[in-house]
Amino acid sequence: MREIVLDCKQLSHKSTAHQILSDAFGFPKYYGRNLDALFDLISCWEAVEVRFSHPEQLGEYGAKILQVFLDAAQENHGLRICVNPRNS
């Protein structure tokens, strides 16, 4: 299973968050850099665990991103989400 760790401190602003996500996951150039496009890409992944560190620092936009991941995991059982308040 592929594991990706996202530092929630970097996900609080829309433009930076989508750049971080694009880099971390290797999204294609056509990635729309919005929540709907994010859901479309992650809802079909297989065997991926995404760890969110520092969730207390998500901010409003980061919380929306986390919710997209949680919603996608409900539909895609190959996507596993872990929210870790510690530095791991």
C-alpha positions in Angstrom: 0.0 0.0 0.0 1.3 3.4 -1.0 1.5 5.9 1.9 1.4 9.7 1.7 1.8 12.0 4.6 0.2 15.5 4.3 1.1 18.3 6.7 -2.2 20.1 7.4 -0.3 23.3 8.1 0.2 23.5 4.3 -3.4 23.0 3.3 -5.1 26.1 4.7 -5.0 28.2 1.5 -6.6 27.0 -1.7 -3.8 27.8 -4.1 -1.0 26.3 -2.0 -3.1 23.4 -0.9 -3.8 22.2 -4.5 -0.2 22.7 -5.5 0.9 20.6 -2.4 -1.6 17.9 -3.3 -0.7 17.9 -7.0 3.0 17.5 -6.1 2.4 14.9 -3.4 0.2 12.7 -5.5 1.6 13.4 -9.0 -1.7 14.6 -10.3 -1.9 15.0 -14.1 -1.5 18.4 -15.7 -5.2 18.6 -16.3 -6.0 18.6 -12.6 -8.6 21.3 -12.1 -7.2 22.5 -8.7 -10.6 22.4 -7.0 -12.5 20.1 -4.6 -14.6 18.4 -7.3 -11.5 17.6 -9.3 -9.7 16.3 -6.2 -12.6 14.0 -5.4 -12.7 12.7 -9.0 -9.0 11.8 -8.9 -8.8 10.2 -5.4 -12.1 8.3 -5.6 -10.7 5.8 -8.0 -7.3 5.1 -6.4 -6.3 1.7 -5.2 -4.2 0.8 -2.1 -3.4 4.3 -0.9 -3.1 5.4 2.7 -3.2 9.2 3.3 -2.0 10.4 6.7 -2.9 13.9 7.8 -0.6 15.3 10.4 -1.3 18.5 12.5 -5.1 18.4 11.8 -5.6 21.1 14.4 -4.0 23.5 11.9 -6.2 22.7 8.9 -8.1 25.9 8.7 -11.4 26.3 6.9 -10.2 25.3 3.4 -8.0 22.4 4.8 -11.1 21.1 6.6 -12.9 21.0 3.3 -10.0 19.0 1.7 -10.0 16.5 4.6 -13.8 16.1 4.1 -13.3 15.3 0.4 -10.8 12.6 1.3 -13.2 11.2 3.9 -16.1 11.2 1.5 -14.0 9.5 -1.2 -12.9 6.9 1.2 -16.5 6.0 1.9 -16.9 5.2 -1.8 -13.4 3.8 -2.4 -12.3 1.1 0.0 -8.8 1.1 -1.4 -8.3 4.6 0.0 -7.5 4.8 3.7 -7.4 8.0 5.7 -5.6 8.5 9.0 -5.8 11.7 10.9 -2.8 12.0 13.3 -2.5 14.9 15.7 1.1 14.1 16.2 4.2 14.8 14.1 4.2 11.4 12.3 
